[in-house]
Amino acid sequence: MPAETEAANGAGQTGYLPDPHVRSVLTSTTRDHDQDILLDPEALSERWGVSKSQIYNLTRDGHLDDAKVTLGKYYRYRLAAIRRFEADGGTAAT
């Protein structure tokens, strides 16, 4: 019988908790899925709280080369690479 627990919001709902091994597999799968997620300049500017022109400046100056994907004349940014950029303190790897 699967383990059930009170929902964290205290609403009295119950939820299924997979065993820890399954939870770690789900987490790693989610991280791998980040490789497929692309952000447009607007979404990235909202994430960082800056203007789109600042995103374009960072792109033009080469700071987001690891994250940048060019689709025709449009830029998109890999979420996984953006997270690495953030974790490194906002500096591009050299």
N, C-alpha and C positions, 0 to 999 in steps of 0.2 A: 504494500500500500504506500503511495507516495506521501512524503511529508508535507503537511500543510501548516501555514503559520498566519498569524494576524498580519494584515497589510500594514506597512509602515505608517500610513496616514491615519491609522486608528479608526477607520470607518467600519470595522468589523468584517471586512471582506477577507476571504482566505485566498492564498495563492500557492502555487506549486513551486517548491524549491528543489531543483535537481541536485544530485549529489555533487560534491566539490569537483570531481574529475570532469563531469559534464559541464559545470559552470566554467572551468578553466578553458575547455575546448571552445565553448561559446564565446568567451572573451577573446581568445586568440583569433577565432574566425572573424569576429567583429573588427579587430585590428587589421586583419588581412583585407577586409572589405574596404577599409579606408584608402587602400591603393586605387580603388576604382572610383572614388568620389572626387568630382571636380567642382571647384568653386569658381564662380565668375567674379570679376573685379568688385562688383557691388556687394556680393556676399562676403568677400574677404575684407572689404572696407568696413562693413558693419561688424564683423567679428573683431576687428582691431580698433574700431572707433575712430577711424581716420577717413579722409576723403578718398574718392576713387582716384583723383589725380595723384595722391600720395602713393597709391598702389602702382599706378603707371610709372611714377618716378622710380620706385624701388625696382620695378621690372626693367625699365630702360637702363638703370645703373648696374644691372646684373645681380642684384641681391637675391632675386627669386628664381634664378636660373634652374635650380634643382626641382622647383615646384611647377615651373611654367610649362604649359602645353599650348602650342599655337594651332588654332583651328581656323585656317584661312587667315583672315585679318584679325581674328578675335583671340584673346588670351583666356585661358582657364588655368587653375592652379590645383595641383594634387593635394588633397587634404593631408595625407600621410607626410608629405614633404613639408607642408606648412606647420604641422605639429612638431616635426623635428626642428624646423627653423625657430619656432617659439621656445622649444626646450633648450636650444642652444643660446637663448637670450636675444634672439633676433639678429643673429649674425650668420652670414652665409659661410658654409664650409669651404675651405680653400685647399 
